[in-house]
Amino acid sequence: MHSQLPEIRVKVIPHEEQRYPTVGDYFERRGRWEFRISRIGDARYEFLVLIHELVEWFLCWLRGIPEEEITKFDLLFEWEIQQGKHPEDAEPGDDPRAPYHREHKFATKIEKLVAKEMGVDWDEYNAAIDELFKEPDDEYDE
């Protein structure tokens, strides 16, 4: 059992500065856990992403699921999306092969509860996230 919570740091960053196509990321650097949340333009939405990442990370940390395995799977899944094996908006953690599948699903439940408590419409929240992934030319496709 872990005796104390490690140091964590949270930064809200421009979406294009993420390590790969995601709105929330975490990794360990020099003994500190770094959380990177994409700037969405609504503090409630950014908080929801952070809540999801914190819950998912903490459960993985408690259960000994290495961050390297999580990142490796996420990168593989993104490659599979590029190969047409999944829809473009598919979530790696929703895939049962993900080493953190259980933790991701639970984090999503918590995220939805917090969204409801804040009066956030889940569909509008997801639409705002989807906007971050649109290419500039996509807006003319409608």
C-alpha positions in Angstrom: 0.0 0.0 0.0 1.2 3.5 -0.8 1.9 5.6 2.3 1.4 9.0 0.8 0.1 10.8 -2.2 2.9 11.8 -4.6 3.4 15.3 -5.7 1.2 16.3 -8.7 1.1 19.3 -11.0 -1.7 20.3 -13.3 -1.4 22.5 -16.4 -4.0 23.6 -18.8 -2.3 23.8 -22.2 -3.2 24.5 -25.8 -4.7 21.3 -27.3 -2.0 21.1 -30.0 0.7 20.8 -27.3 -0.6 17.4 -26.1 1.8 14.5 -26.6 -0.7 12.7 -28.8 -4.4 13.2 -29.7 -6.0 13.5 -26.3 -7.6 16.1 -24.0 -6.2 14.7 -20.8 -2.8 13.2 -20.2 -0.7 12.2 -17.2 2.9 11.0 -16.8 5.7 10.9 -14.2 8.6 13.3 -14.5 11.4 13.6 -11.9 9.3 12.0 -9.2 6.3 14.2 -9.8 3.1 13.4 -11.7 2.3 15.8 -14.4 -1.3 16.3 -15.7 -1.9 18.1 -19.0 -5.5 19.2 -19.7 -6.4 20.7 -23.1 -7.7 24.3 -23.0 -11.4 23.9 -24.0 -12.6 27.4 -23.1 -14.9 26.5 -20.3 -13.5 25.9 -16.8 -16.2 23.4 -16.1 -15.2 21.2 -19.1 -11.5 21.4 -18.2 -12.3 20.5 -14.6 -14.3 17.5 -15.8 -11.3 16.3 -17.9 -9.1 16.8 -14.9 -11.4 14.8 -12.6 -11.5 12.0 -15.1 -7.7 11.9 -15.4 -7.1 12.1 -11.6 -9.5 9.3 -10.8 -8.1 7.1 -13.6 -4.5 7.8 -12.6 -5.0 7.3 -8.9 -6.7 3.9 -9.4 -3.9 2.9 -11.8 -1.3 4.1 -9.4 -2.9 2.1 -6.5 -3.2 -1.0 -8.6 0.3 -0.8 -10.0 -0.6 -0.3 -13.7 2.5 1.4 -15.1 2.1 4.7 -17.0 4.4 3.4 -19.7 1.9 0.6 -20.5 -1.0 3.1 -20.6 0.9 5.4 -22.9 2.0 2.5 -25.1 -1.5 1.3 -25.5 -2.9 4.8 -26.2 -0.3 5.3 -29.0 -1.1 1.9 -30.4 -4.8 2.7 -30.4 -4.2 6.1 -32.1 -2.2 4.2 -34.8 -5.1 1.8 -35.1 -7.5 4.8 -35.6 -5.3 6.0 -38.4 -5.5 2.5 -39.9 -9.3 2.7 -39.9 -9.7 0.1 -37.2 -11.7 2.4 -34.9 -13.9 5.5 -35.4 -11.9 8.8 -35.2 -13.6 9.7 -31.9 -13.0 6.3 -30.2 -11.5 6.4 -26.7 -8.6 4.1 -26.1 -9.7 3.4 -22.5 -13.1 2.1 -23.7 -11.3 -0.7 -25.5 -11.3 -3.9 -23.3 -7.7 -4.5 -24.3 -6.6 -1.3 -22.5 -4.5 -2.1 -19.4 -6.6 0.6 -17.6 -10.0 -0.2 -19.0 -11.7 -0.7 -15.7 -10.1 2.4 -14.2 -11.1 4.5 -17.3 -14.7 3.3 -17.1 -15.0 4.1 -13.4 -13.4 7.6 -14.0 -16.1 8.2 -16.7 -18.8 7.4 -14.2 -17.4 9.9 -11.7 -16.9 12.5 -14.5 -20.6 12.1 -15.5 -21.8 12.5 -11.9 -19.7 15.7 -11.5 -21.1 17.0 -14.8 -24.6 16.4 -13.7 -24.0 18.1 -10.3 -22.6 21.2 -12.2 -25.5 21.2 -14.7 -23.3 20.4 -17.6 -25.0 18.8 -20.6 -23.0 15.7 -21.4 -23.6 16.0 -25.2 -22.6 19.7 -25.3 -19.5 18.8 -23.3 -18.5 16.1 -25.7 -19.2 18.3 -28.7 -16.9 21.0 -27.3 -14.2 18.3 -27.0 -14.8 17.0 -30.5 -14.3 20.6 -31.8 -10.7 20.4 -30.6 -10.0 17.6 -32.9 -11.5 19.1 -36.0 -9.2 20.2 -38.8 -9.6 23.8 -39.9 -11.1 22.6 -43.3 -13.6 20.4 -41.5 -15.9 23.4 -40.7 -16.6 23.7 -44.5 -17.7 20.0 -44.8 -21.1 20.6 -43.2 
